[in-house]
Amino acid sequence: MVGLFDVDGTILDSMGIYEDLGKIYLQGKGIVAKEDLNDVLYPMTFQQSASYLKNHYELDDSIDEIISSLQKYLYGYYANEVPLKEGIIDILNILKNKNDSLYIVSSSPKKLITISFQRLNIYHYFKDILTCDDFKCQKDKQFYLKVLKRIHTKANECILFEDSVSSAIAAKQCGIKVIGVKDDYARENIKNIADMYIENWRDLNENSFNNSR
């Protein structure tokens, strides 16, 4: 089996920081965010979020300065604070002991993944970290087709561990099996999309992968 792992909301318990990032930035400016800020910023890119914050809160900082501040805070969080999801280490050890090849497939910047994985001592579990930046596309069907080509693997040999509905749908369109991982910050329920659904990593054990090859 080849294991493909999403990062945020799947390996790392990190989605909360994205919910609160705009609010945290404004607090640093002494500004109280509106109640709906999280919902407004959720679907936006960094560029769009920075533009929204500048225009709606009449900020003096330029859009580039706002983006830089947001990214700096994120880097500090990943480097020093972000925790693992409970039970993930046990699963990584099980798969490594089975000599399965494990890869990261993520839309997050590689530097954030690397700095957090090094601190949390899980970097060595993975053969490679593949991100949207590597393939110049979103985490859609084309992304997964490019991943399969890069790692020289057929779709039916892979299992994706994922918390995002859209990413799960894209992977399944390529023929990749999906194990959905519950995340408290997910906006959609992956349970009805995934081939298997877990509330947390403790739901899996060595027997879960006996028929995965």
MODELLER restraints for C-alpha pairs under 7 A, 6 or more apart:
rsr = mdl.restraints
at = mdl.atoms
rsr.add(forms.Gaussian(group=physical.xy_distance, feature=features.Distance(at['CA:1:A'], at['CA:100:A']), mean=5.53, stdev=0.5))
rsr.add(forms.Gaussian(group=physical.xy_distance, feature=features.Distance(at['CA:1:A'], at['CA:101:A']), mean=6.95, stdev=0.5))
rsr.add(forms.Gaussian(group=physical.xy_distance, feature=features.Distance(at['CA:1:A'], at['CA:157:A']), mean=5.50, stdev=0.5))
rsr.add(forms.Gaussian(group=physical.xy_distance, feature=features.Distance(at['CA:1:A'], at['CA:158:A']), mean=5.83, stdev=0.5))
rsr.add(forms.Gaussian(group=physical.xy_distance, feature=features.Distance(at['CA:1:A'], at['CA:212:A']), mean=6.12, stdev=0.5))
rsr.add(forms.Gaussian(group=physical.xy_distance, feature=features.Distance(at['CA:1:A'], at['CA:213:A']), mean=4.97, stdev=0.5))
rsr.add(forms.Gaussian(group=physical.xy_distance, feature=features.Distance(at['CA:2:A'], at['CA:100:A']), mean=5.79, stdev=0.5))
rsr.add(forms.Gaussian(group=physical.xy_distance, feature=features.Distance(at['CA:2:A'], at['CA:101:A']), mean=4.92, stdev=0.5))
rsr.add(forms.Gaussian(group=physical.xy_distance, feature=features.Distance(at['CA:2:A'], at['CA:102:A']), mean=5.86, stdev=0.5))
rsr.add(forms.Gaussian(group=physical.xy_distance, feature=features.Distance(at['CA:2:A'], at['CA:157:A']), mean=6.07, stdev=0.5))
rsr.add(forms.Gaussian(group=physical.xy_distance, feature=features.Distance(at['CA:2:A'], at['CA:158:A']), mean=4.64, stdev=0.5))
rsr.add(forms.Gaussian(group=physical.xy_distance, feature=features.Distance(at['CA:2:A'], at['CA:159:A']), mean=6.33, stdev=0.5))
rsr.add(forms.Gaussian(group=physical.xy_distance, feature=features.Distance(at['CA:3:A'], at['CA:101:A']), mean=6.18, stdev=0.5))
rsr.add(forms.Gaussian(group=physical.xy_distance, feature=features.Distance(at['CA:3:A'], at['CA:102:A']), mean=4.61, stdev=0.5))
rsr.add(forms.Gaussian(group=physical.xy_distance, feature=features.Distance(at['CA:3:A'], at['CA:103:A']), mean=6.17, stdev=0.5))
rsr.add(forms.Gaussian(group=physical.xy_distance, feature=features.Distance(at['CA:3:A'], at['CA:158:A']), mean=5.84, stdev=0.5))
rsr.add(forms.Gaussian(group=physical.xy_distance, feature=features.Distance(at['CA:3:A'], at['CA:159:A']), mean=5.15, stdev=0.5))
rsr.add(forms.Gaussian(group=physical.xy_distance, feature=features.Distance(at['CA:3:A'], at['CA:160:A']), mean=6.08, stdev=0.5))
rsr.add(forms.Gaussian(group=physical.xy_distance, feature=features.Distance(at['CA:4:A'], at['CA:102:A']), mean=6.02, stdev=0.5))
rsr.add(forms.Gaussian(group=physical.xy_distance, feature=features.Distance(at['CA:4:A'], at['CA:103:A']), mean=4.99, stdev=0.5))
rsr.add(forms.Gaussian(group=physical.xy_distance, feature=features.Distance(at['CA:4:A'], at['CA:104:A']), mean=5.76, stdev=0.5))
rsr.add(forms.Gaussian(group=physical.xy_distance, feature=features.Distance(at['CA:4:A'], at['CA:105:A']), mean=6.16, stdev=0.5))
rsr.add(forms.Gaussian(group=physical.xy_distance, feature=features.Distance(at['CA:4:A'], at['CA:158:A']), mean=6.89, stdev=0.5))
rsr.add(forms.Gaussian(group=physical.xy_distance, feature=features.Distance(at['CA:4:A'], at['CA:159:A']), mean=5.99, stdev=0.5))
rsr.add(forms.Gaussian(group=physical.xy_distance, feature=features.Distance(at['CA:4:A'], at['CA:160:A']), mean=4.55, stdev=0.5))
rsr.add(forms.Gaussian(group=physical.xy_distance, feature=features.Distance(at['CA:4:A'], at['CA:161:A']), mean=6.18, stdev=0.5))
rsr.add(forms.Gaussian(group=physical.xy_distance, feature=features.Distance(at['CA:5:A'], at['CA:103:A']), mean=6.15, stdev=0.5))
rsr.add(forms.Gaussian(group=physical.xy_distance, feature=features.Distance(at['CA:5:A'], at['CA:104:A']), mean=4.81, stdev=0.5))
rsr.add(forms.Gaussian(group=physical.xy_distance, feature=features.Distance(at['CA:5:A'], at['CA:105:A']), mean=5.70, stdev=0.5))
rsr.add(forms.Gaussian(group=physical.xy_distance, feature=features.Distance(at['CA:5:A'], at['CA:160:A']), mean=5.86, stdev=0.5))
rsr.add(forms.Gaussian(group=physical.xy_distance, feature=features.Distance(at['CA:5:A'], at['CA:161:A']), mean=4.96, stdev=0.5))
rsr.add(forms.Gaussian(group=physical.xy_distance, feature=features.Distance(at['CA:5:A'], at['CA:162:A']), mean=6.64, stdev=0.5))
rsr.add(forms.Gaussian(group=physical.xy_distance, feature=features.Distance(at['CA:6:A'], at['CA:104:A']), mean=6.04, stdev=0.5))
rsr.add(forms.Gaussian(group=physical.xy_distance, feature=features.Distance(at['CA:6:A'], at['CA:105:A']), mean=5.27, stdev=0.5))
rsr.add(forms.Gaussian(group=physical.xy_distance, feature=features.Distance(at['CA:6:A'], at['CA:106:A']), mean=5.27, stdev=0.5))
rsr.add(forms.Gaussian(group=physical.xy_distance, feature=features.Distance(at['CA:6:A'], at['CA:161:A']), mean=6.10, stdev=0.5))
rsr.add(forms.Gaussian(group=physical.xy_distance, feature=features.Distance(at['CA:6:A'], at['CA:162:A']), mean=5.33, stdev=0.5))
rsr.add(forms.Gaussian(group=physical.xy_distance, feature=features.Distance(at['CA:7:A'], at['CA:106:A']), mean=6.06, stdev=0.5))
rsr.add(forms.Gaussian(group=physical.xy_distance, feature=features.Distance(at['CA:8:A'], at['CA:14:A']), mean=5.53, stdev=0.5))
rsr.add(forms.Gaussian(group=physical.xy_distance, feature=features.Distance(at['CA:8:A'], at['CA:15:A']), mean=6.10, stdev=0.5))
rsr.add(forms.Gaussian(group=physical.xy_distance, feature=features.Distance(at['CA:9:A'], at['CA:15:A']), mean=5.64, stdev=0.5))
rsr.add(forms.Gaussian(group=physical.xy_distance, feature=features.Distance(at['CA:9:A'], at['CA:163:A']), mean=6.07, stdev=0.5))
rsr.add(forms.Gaussian(group=physical.xy_distance, feature=features.Distance(at['CA:9:A'], at['CA:183:A']), mean=5.61, stdev=0.5))
rsr.add(forms.Gaussian(group=physical.xy_distance, feature=features.Distance(at['CA:10:A'], at['CA:162:A']), mean=5.92, stdev=0.5))
rsr.add(forms.Gaussian(group=physical.xy_distance, feature=features.Distance(at['CA:10:A'], at['CA:163:A']), mean=5.83, stdev=0.5))
rsr.add(forms.Gaussian(group=physical.xy_distance, feature=features.Distance(at['CA:10:A'], at['CA:181:A']), mean=6.16, stdev=0.5))
rsr.add(forms.Gaussian(group=physical.xy_distance, feature=features.Distance(at['CA:11:A'], at['CA:84:A']), mean=5.96, stdev=0.5))
rsr.add(forms.Gaussian(group=physical.xy_distance, feature=features.Distance(at['CA:11:A'], at['CA:85:A']), mean=5.67, stdev=0.5))
rsr.add(forms.Gaussian(group=physical.xy_distance, feature=features.Distance(at['CA:11:A'], at['CA:88:A']), mean=6.55, stdev=0.5))
rsr.add(forms.Gaussian(group=physical.xy_distance, feature=features.Distance(at['CA:12:A'], at['CA:82:A']), mean=6.90, stdev=0.5))
rsr.add(forms.Gaussian(group=physical.xy_distance, feature=features.Distance(at['CA:12:A'], at['CA:83:A']), mean=5.94, stdev=0.5))
rsr.add(forms.Gaussian(group=physical.xy_distance, feature=features.Distance(at['CA:12:A'], at['CA:84:A']), mean=4.52, stdev=0.5))
rsr.add(forms.Gaussian(group=physical.xy_distance, feature=features.Distance(at['CA:12:A'], at['CA:85:A']), mean=5.44, stdev=0.5))
rsr.add(forms.Gaussian(group=physical.xy_distance, feature=features.Distance(at['CA:13:A'], at['CA:82:A']), mean=6.78, stdev=0.5))
rsr.add(forms.Gaussian(group=physical.xy_distance, feature=features.Distance(at['CA:13:A'], at['CA:83:A']), mean=5.67, stdev=0.5))
rsr.add(forms.Gaussian(group=physical.xy_distance, feature=features.Distance(at['CA:13:A'], at['CA:84:A']), mean=5.63, stdev=0.5))
rsr.add(forms.Gaussian(group=physical.xy_distance, feature=features.Distance(at['CA:13:A'], at['CA:85:A']), mean=5.22, stdev=0.5))
rsr.add(forms.Gaussian(group=physical.xy_distance, feature=features.Distance(at['CA:14:A'], at['CA:82:A']), mean=6.05, stdev=0.5))
rsr.add(forms.Gaussian(group=physical.xy_distance, feature=features.Distance(at['CA:15:A'], at['CA:185:A']), mean=6.20, stdev=0.5))
rsr.add(forms.Gaussian(group=physical.xy_distance, feature=features.Distance(at['CA:16:A'], at['CA:185:A']), mean=6.63, stdev=0.5))
rsr.add(forms.Gaussian(group=physical.xy_distance, feature=features.Distance(at['CA:19:A'], at['CA:38:A']), mean=5.53, stdev=0.5))
rsr.add(forms.Gaussian(group=physical.xy_distance, feature=features.Distance(at['CA:20:A'], at['CA:38:A']), mean=6.68, stdev=0.5))
rsr.add(forms.Gaussian(group=physical.xy_distance, feature=features.Distance(at['CA:23:A'], at['CA:33:A']), mean=5.62, stdev=0.5))
rsr.add(forms.Gaussian(group=physical.xy_distance, feature=features.Distance(at['CA:25:A'], at['CA:70:A']), mean=6.95, stdev=0.5))
rsr.add(forms.Gaussian(group=physical.xy_distance, feature=features.Distance(at['CA:26:A'], at['CA:32:A']), mean=6.58, stdev=0.5))
rsr.add(forms.Gaussian(group=physical.xy_distance, feature=features.Distance(at['CA:26:A'], at['CA:33:A']), mean=6.52, stdev=0.5))
rsr.add(forms.Gaussian(group=physical.xy_distance, feature=features.Distance(at['CA:41:A'], at['CA:49:A']), mean=5.80, stdev=0.5))
rsr.add(forms.Gaussian(group=physical.xy_distance, feature=features.Distance(at['CA:46:A'], at['CA:67:A']), mean=6.39, stdev=0.5))
rsr.add(forms.Gaussian(group=physical.xy_distance, feature=features.Distance(at['CA:47:A'], at['CA:67:A']), mean=6.88, stdev=0.5))
rsr.add(forms.Gaussian(group=physical.xy_distance, feature=features.Distance(at['CA:50:A'], at['CA:63:A']), mean=5.45, stdev=0.5))
rsr.add(forms.Gaussian(group=physical.xy_distance, feature=features.Distance(at['CA:50:A'], at['CA:66:A']), mean=5.71, stdev=0.5))
rsr.add(forms.Gaussian(group=physical.xy_distance, feature=features.Distance(at['CA:50:A'], at['CA:67:A']), mean=5.90, stdev=0.5))
rsr.add(forms.Gaussian(group=physical.xy_distance, feature=features.Distance(at['CA:51:A'], at['CA:63:A']), mean=5.84, stdev=0.5))
rsr.add(forms.Gaussian(group=physical.xy_distance, feature=features.Distance(at['CA:54:A'], at['CA:63:A']), mean=6.78, stdev=0.5))
rsr.add(forms.Gaussian(group=physical.xy_distance, feature=features.Distance(at['CA:75:A'], at['CA:112:A']), mean=6.15, stdev=0.5))
rsr.add(forms.Gaussian(group=physical.xy_distance, feature=features.Distance(at['CA:78:A'], at['CA:112:A']), mean=6.01, stdev=0.5))
rsr.add(forms.Gaussian(group=physical.xy_distance, feature=features.Distance(at['CA:78:A'], at['CA:115:A']), mean=6.71, stdev=0.5))
rsr.add(forms.Gaussian(group=physical.xy_distance, feature=features.Distance(at['CA:78:A'], at['CA:116:A']), mean=5.09, stdev=0.5))
rsr.add(forms.Gaussian(group=physical.xy_distance, feature=features.Distance(at['CA:79:A'], at['CA:115:A']), mean=5.43, stdev=0.5))
rsr.add(forms.Gaussian(group=physical.xy_distance, feature=features.Distance(at['CA:79:A'], at['CA:116:A']), mean=5.21, stdev=0.5))
rsr.add(forms.Gaussian(group=physical.xy_distance, feature=features.Distance(at['CA:79:A'], at['CA:119:A']), mean=6.95, stdev=0.5))
rsr.add(forms.Gaussian(group=physical.xy_distance, feature=features.Distance(at['CA:86:A'], at['CA:201:A']), mean=6.63, stdev=0.5))
rsr.add(forms.Gaussian(group=physical.xy_distance, feature=features.Distance(at['CA:87:A'], at['CA:201:A']), mean=4.97, stdev=0.5))
rsr.add(forms.Gaussian(group=physical.xy_distance, feature=features.Distance(at['CA:87:A'], at['CA:202:A']), mean=5.48, stdev=0.5))
rsr.add(forms.Gaussian(group=physical.xy_distance, feature=features.Distance(at['CA:88:A'], at['CA:201:A']), mean=5.67, stdev=0.5))
rsr.add(forms.Gaussian(group=physical.xy_distance, feature=features.Distance(at['CA:91:A'], at['CA:205:A']), mean=6.95, stdev=0.5))
rsr.add(forms.Gaussian(group=physical.xy_distance, feature=features.Distance(at['CA:92:A'], at['CA:125:A']), mean=6.94, stdev=0.5))
rsr.add(forms.Gaussian(group=physical.xy_distance, feature=features.Distance(at['CA:94:A'], at['CA:206:A']), mean=6.16, stdev=0.5))
rsr.add(forms.Gaussian(group=physical.xy_distance, feature=features.Distance(at['CA:101:A'], at['CA:127:A']), mean=6.76, stdev=0.5))
rsr.add(forms.Gaussian(group=physical.xy_distance, feature=features.Distance(at['CA:102:A'], at['CA:125:A']), mean=6.87, stdev=0.5))
rsr.add(forms.Gaussian(group=physical.xy_distance, feature=features.Distance(at['CA:102:A'], at['CA:126:A']), mean=4.96, stdev=0.5))
rsr.add(forms.Gaussian(group=physical.xy_distance, feature=features.Distance(at['CA:102:A'], at['CA:127:A']), mean=5.93, stdev=0.5))
rsr.add(forms.Gaussian(group=physical.xy_distance, feature=features.Distance(at['CA:103:A'], at['CA:126:A']), mean=5.19, stdev=0.5))
rsr.add(forms.Gaussian(group=physical.xy_distance, feature=features.Distance(at['CA:103:A'], at['CA:127:A']), mean=5.65, stdev=0.5))
rsr.add(forms.Gaussian(group=physical.xy_distance, feature=features.Distance(at['CA:103:A'], at['CA:128:A']), mean=5.32, stdev=0.5))
rsr.add(forms.Gaussian(group=physical.xy_distance, feature=features.Distance(at['CA:103:A'], at['CA:129:A']), mean=6.04, stdev=0.5))
rsr.add(forms.Gaussian(group=physical.xy_distance, feature=features.Distance(at['CA:104:A'], at['CA:126:A']), mean=6.85, stdev=0.5))
rsr.add(forms.Gaussian(group=physical.xy_distance, feature=features.Distance(at['CA:104:A'], at['CA:128:A']), mean=6.39, stdev=0.5))
rsr.add(forms.Gaussian(group=physical.xy_distance, feature=features.Distance(at['CA:104:A'], at['CA:129:A']), mean=4.60, stdev=0.5))
rsr.add(forms.Gaussian(group=physical.xy_distance, feature=features.Distance(at['CA:104:A'], at['CA:130:A']), mean=5.69, stdev=0.5))
rsr.add(forms.Gaussian(group=physical.xy_distance, feature=features.Distance(at['CA:105:A'], at['CA:129:A']), mean=6.43, stdev=0.5))
rsr.add(forms.Gaussian(group=physical.xy_distance, feature=features.Distance(at['CA:105:A'], at['CA:130:A']), mean=4.96, stdev=0.5))
rsr.add(forms.Gaussian(group=physical.xy_distance, feature=features.Distance(at['CA:105:A'], at['CA:131:A']), mean=5.65, stdev=0.5))
rsr.add(forms.Gaussian(group=physical.xy_distance, feature=features.Distance(at['CA:106:A'], at['CA:130:A']), mean=6.49, stdev=0.5))
rsr.add(forms.Gaussian(group=physical.xy_distance, feature=features.Distance(at['CA:106:A'], at['CA:131:A']), mean=4.80, stdev=0.5))
rsr.add(forms.Gaussian(group=physical.xy_distance, feature=features.Distance(at['CA:106:A'], at['CA:132:A']), mean=6.57, stdev=0.5))
rsr.add(forms.Gaussian(group=physical.xy_distance, feature=features.Distance(at['CA:107:A'], at['CA:131:A']), mean=5.33, stdev=0.5))
rsr.add(forms.Gaussian(group=physical.xy_distance, feature=features.Distance(at['CA:107:A'], at['CA:132:A']), mean=4.98, stdev=0.5))
rsr.add(forms.Gaussian(group=physical.xy_distance, feature=features.Distance(at['CA:107:A'], at['CA:139:A']), mean=6.40, stdev=0.5))
rsr.add(forms.Gaussian(group=physical.xy_distance, feature=features.Distance(at['CA:108:A'], at['CA:131:A']), mean=6.71, stdev=0.5))
rsr.add(forms.Gaussian(group=physical.xy_distance, feature=features.Distance(at['CA:110:A'], at['CA:131:A']), mean=6.71, stdev=0.5))
rsr.add(forms.Gaussian(group=physical.xy_distance, feature=features.Distance(at['CA:117:A'], at['CA:123:A']), mean=4.86, stdev=0.5))
rsr.add(forms.Gaussian(group=physical.xy_distance, feature=features.Distance(at['CA:132:A'], at['CA:138:A']), mean=5.71, stdev=0.5))
rsr.add(forms.Gaussian(group=physical.xy_distance, feature=features.Distance(at['CA:132:A'], at['CA:139:A']), mean=6.29, stdev=0.5))
rsr.add(forms.Gaussian(group=physical.xy_distance, feature=features.Distance(at['CA:135:A'], at['CA:143:A']), mean=6.79, stdev=0.5))
rsr.add(forms.Gaussian(group=physical.xy_distance, feature=features.Distance(at['CA:137:A'], at['CA:143:A']), mean=6.35, stdev=0.5))
rsr.add(forms.Gaussian(group=physical.xy_distance, feature=features.Distance(at['CA:139:A'], at['CA:167:A']), mean=6.12, stdev=0.5))
rsr.add(forms.Gaussian(group=physical.xy_distance, feature=features.Distance(at['CA:140:A'], at['CA:167:A']), mean=6.33, stdev=0.5))
rsr.add(forms.Gaussian(group=physical.xy_distance, feature=features.Distance(at['CA:140:A'], at['CA:170:A']), mean=5.12, stdev=0.5))
rsr.add(forms.Gaussian(group=physical.xy_distance, feature=features.Distance(at['CA:141:A'], at['CA:170:A']), mean=4.52, stdev=0.5))
rsr.add(forms.Gaussian(group=physical.xy_distance, feature=features.Distance(at['CA:141:A'], at['CA:171:A']), mean=6.20, stdev=0.5))
rsr.add(forms.Gaussian(group=physical.xy_distance, feature=features.Distance(at['CA:141:A'], at['CA:173:A']), mean=6.62, stdev=0.5))
rsr.add(forms.Gaussian(group=physical.xy_distance, feature=features.Distance(at['CA:141:A'], at['CA:174:A']), mean=6.58, stdev=0.5))
rsr.add(forms.Gaussian(group=physical.xy_distance, feature=features.Distance(at['CA:144:A'], at['CA:171:A']), mean=6.13, stdev=0.5))
rsr.add(forms.Gaussian(group=physical.xy_distance, feature=features.Distance(at['CA:145:A'], at['CA:174:A']), mean=6.82, stdev=0.5))
rsr.add(forms.Gaussian(group=physical.xy_distance, feature=features.Distance(at['CA:148:A'], at['CA:154:A']), mean=6.41, stdev=0.5))
rsr.add(forms.Gaussian(group=physical.xy_distance, feature=features.Distance(at['CA:148:A'], at['CA:155:A']), mean=6.81, stdev=0.5))
rsr.add(forms.Gaussian(group=physical.xy_distance, feature=features.Distance(at['CA:155:A'], at['CA:174:A']), mean=6.54, stdev=0.5))
rsr.add(forms.Gaussian(group=physical.xy_distance, feature=features.Distance(at['CA:155:A'], at['CA:175:A']), mean=5.34, stdev=0.5))
rsr.add(forms.Gaussian(group=physical.xy_distance, feature=features.Distance(at['CA:155:A'], at['CA:176:A']), mean=4.88, stdev=0.5))
rsr.add(forms.Gaussian(group=physical.xy_distance, feature=features.Distance(at['CA:156:A'], at['CA:175:A']), mean=6.16, stdev=0.5))
rsr.add(forms.Gaussian(group=physical.xy_distance, feature=features.Distance(at['CA:156:A'], at['CA:176:A']), mean=5.78, stdev=0.5))
rsr.add(forms.Gaussian(group=physical.xy_distance, feature=features.Distance(at['CA:157:A'], at['CA:213:A']), mean=6.72, stdev=0.5))
rsr.add(forms.Gaussian(group=physical.xy_distance, feature=features.Distance(at['CA:158:A'], at['CA:176:A']), mean=5.79, stdev=0.5))
rsr.add(forms.Gaussian(group=physical.xy_distance, feature=features.Distance(at['CA:158:A'], at['CA:177:A']), mean=6.48, stdev=0.5))
rsr.add(forms.Gaussian(group=physical.xy_distance, feature=features.Distance(at['CA:159:A'], at['CA:176:A']), mean=6.12, stdev=0.5))
rsr.add(forms.Gaussian(group=physical.xy_distance, feature=features.Distance(at['CA:159:A'], at['CA:177:A']), mean=4.87, stdev=0.5))
rsr.add(forms.Gaussian(group=physical.xy_distance, feature=features.Distance(at['CA:159:A'], at['CA:178:A']), mean=5.64, stdev=0.5))
rsr.add(forms.Gaussian(group=physical.xy_distance, feature=features.Distance(at['CA:159:A'], at['CA:179:A']), mean=7.00, stdev=0.5))
rsr.add(forms.Gaussian(group=physical.xy_distance, feature=features.Distance(at['CA:160:A'], at['CA:176:A']), mean=6.83, stdev=0.5))
rsr.add(forms.Gaussian(group=physical.xy_distance, feature=features.Distance(at['CA:160:A'], at['CA:177:A']), mean=6.15, stdev=0.5))
rsr.add(forms.Gaussian(group=physical.xy_distance, feature=features.Distance(at['CA:160:A'], at['CA:178:A']), mean=4.73, stdev=0.5))
rsr.add(forms.Gaussian(group=physical.xy_distance, feature=features.Distance(at['CA:160:A'], at['CA:179:A']), mean=6.06, stdev=0.5))
rsr.add(forms.Gaussian(group=physical.xy_distance, feature=features.Distance(at['CA:161:A'], at['CA:178:A']), mean=6.04, stdev=0.5))
rsr.add(forms.Gaussian(group=physical.xy_distance, feature=features.Distance(at['CA:161:A'], at['CA:179:A']), mean=4.96, stdev=0.5))
rsr.add(forms.Gaussian(group=physical.xy_distance, feature=features.Distance(at['CA:161:A'], at['CA:180:A']), mean=6.03, stdev=0.5))
rsr.add(forms.Gaussian(group=physical.xy_distance, feature=features.Distance(at['CA:161:A'], at['CA:181:A']), mean=6.70, stdev=0.5))
rsr.add(forms.Gaussian(group=physical.xy_distance, feature=features.Distance(at['CA:162:A'], at['CA:168:A']), mean=6.52, stdev=0.5))
rsr.add(forms.Gaussian(group=physical.xy_distance, feature=features.Distance(at['CA:162:A'], at['CA:179:A']), mean=6.45, stdev=0.5))
rsr.add(forms.Gaussian(group=physical.xy_distance, feature=features.Distance(at['CA:162:A'], at['CA:180:A']), mean=5.22, stdev=0.5))
rsr.add(forms.Gaussian(group=physical.xy_distance, feature=features.Distance(at['CA:162:A'], at['CA:181:A']), mean=5.73, stdev=0.5))
rsr.add(forms.Gaussian(group=physical.xy_distance, feature=features.Distance(at['CA:163:A'], at['CA:180:A']), mean=5.56, stdev=0.5))
rsr.add(forms.Gaussian(group=physical.xy_distance, feature=features.Distance(at['CA:163:A'], at['CA:181:A']), mean=4.89, stdev=0.5))
rsr.add(forms.Gaussian(group=physical.xy_distance, feature=features.Distance(at['CA:163:A'], at['CA:182:A']), mean=6.02, stdev=0.5))
rsr.add(forms.Gaussian(group=physical.xy_distance, feature=features.Distance(at['CA:163:A'], at['CA:183:A']), mean=6.33, stdev=0.5))
rsr.add(forms.Gaussian(group=physical.xy_distance, feature=features.Distance(at['CA:163:A'], at['CA:190:A']), mean=6.59, stdev=0.5))
rsr.add(forms.Gaussian(group=physical.xy_distance, feature=features.Distance(at['CA:164:A'], at['CA:190:A']), mean=6.58, stdev=0.5))
rsr.add(forms.Gaussian(group=physical.xy_distance, feature=features.Distance(at['CA:165:A'], at['CA:188:A']), mean=6.45, stdev=0.5))
rsr.add(forms.Gaussian(group=physical.xy_distance, feature=features.Distance(at['CA:165:A'], at['CA:189:A']), mean=6.91, stdev=0.5))
rsr.add(forms.Gaussian(group=physical.xy_distance, feature=features.Distance(at['CA:165:A'], at['CA:190:A']), mean=5.06, stdev=0.5))
rsr.add(forms.Gaussian(group=physical.xy_distance, feature=features.Distance(at['CA:165:A'], at['CA:193:A']), mean=6.94, stdev=0.5))
rsr.add(forms.Gaussian(group=physical.xy_distance, feature=features.Distance(at['CA:168:A'], at['CA:178:A']), mean=6.38, stdev=0.5))
rsr.add(forms.Gaussian(group=physical.xy_distance, feature=features.Distance(at['CA:168:A'], at['CA:194:A']), mean=6.85, stdev=0.5))
rsr.add(forms.Gaussian(group=physical.xy_distance, feature=features.Distance(at['CA:169:A'], at['CA:193:A']), mean=6.99, stdev=0.5))
rsr.add(forms.Gaussian(group=physical.xy_distance, feature=features.Distance(at['CA:177:A'], at['CA:195:A']), mean=6.32, stdev=0.5))
rsr.add(forms.Gaussian(group=physical.xy_distance, feature=features.Distance(at['CA:178:A'], at['CA:194:A']), mean=5.16, stdev=0.5))
rsr.add(forms.Gaussian(group=physical.xy_distance, feature=features.Distance(at['CA:178:A'], at['CA:195:A']), mean=5.37, stdev=0.5))
rsr.add(forms.Gaussian(group=physical.xy_distance, feature=features.Distance(at['CA:178:A'], at['CA:196:A']), mean=6.70, stdev=0.5))
rsr.add(forms.Gaussian(group=physical.xy_distance, feature=features.Distance(at['CA:179:A'], at['CA:194:A']), mean=5.60, stdev=0.5))
rsr.add(forms.Gaussian(group=physical.xy_distance, feature=features.Distance(at['CA:179:A'], at['CA:195:A']), mean=5.88, stdev=0.5))
rsr.add(forms.Gaussian(group=physical.xy_distance, feature=features.Distance(at['CA:179:A'], at['CA:196:A']), mean=4.73, stdev=0.5))
rsr.add(forms.Gaussian(group=physical.xy_distance, feature=features.Distance(at['CA:179:A'], at['CA:197:A']), mean=5.62, stdev=0.5))
rsr.add(forms.Gaussian(group=physical.xy_distance, feature=features.Distance(at['CA:180:A'], at['CA:190:A']), mean=5.95, stdev=0.5))
rsr.add(forms.Gaussian(group=physical.xy_distance, feature=features.Distance(at['CA:180:A'], at['CA:191:A']), mean=6.41, stdev=0.5))
rsr.add(forms.Gaussian(group=physical.xy_distance, feature=features.Distance(at['CA:180:A'], at['CA:194:A']), mean=5.21, stdev=0.5))
rsr.add(forms.Gaussian(group=physical.xy_distance, feature=features.Distance(at['CA:180:A'], at['CA:196:A']), mean=6.09, stdev=0.5))
rsr.add(forms.Gaussian(group=physical.xy_distance, feature=features.Distance(at['CA:180:A'], at['CA:197:A']), mean=4.57, stdev=0.5))
rsr.add(forms.Gaussian(group=physical.xy_distance, feature=features.Distance(at['CA:180:A'], at['CA:198:A']), mean=6.20, stdev=0.5))
rsr.add(forms.Gaussian(group=physical.xy_distance, feature=features.Distance(at['CA:181:A'], at['CA:197:A']), mean=6.12, stdev=0.5))
rsr.add(forms.Gaussian(group=physical.xy_distance, feature=features.Distance(at['CA:181:A'], at['CA:198:A']), mean=5.25, stdev=0.5))
rsr.add(forms.Gaussian(group=physical.xy_distance, feature=features.Distance(at['CA:181:A'], at['CA:199:A']), mean=6.30, stdev=0.5))
rsr.add(forms.Gaussian(group=physical.xy_distance, feature=features.Distance(at['CA:181:A'], at['CA:200:A']), mean=6.52, stdev=0.5))
rsr.add(forms.Gaussian(group=physical.xy_distance, feature=features.Distance(at['CA:182:A'], at['CA:198:A']), mean=6.27, stdev=0.5))
rsr.add(forms.Gaussian(group=physical.xy_distance, feature=features.Distance(at['CA:182:A'], at['CA:199:A']), mean=5.05, stdev=0.5))
rsr.add(forms.Gaussian(group=physical.xy_distance, feature=features.Distance(at['CA:182:A'], at['CA:200:A']), mean=6.43, stdev=0.5))
rsr.add(forms.Gaussian(group=physical.xy_distance, feature=features.Distance(at['CA:191:A'], at['CA:197:A']), mean=5.53, stdev=0.5))
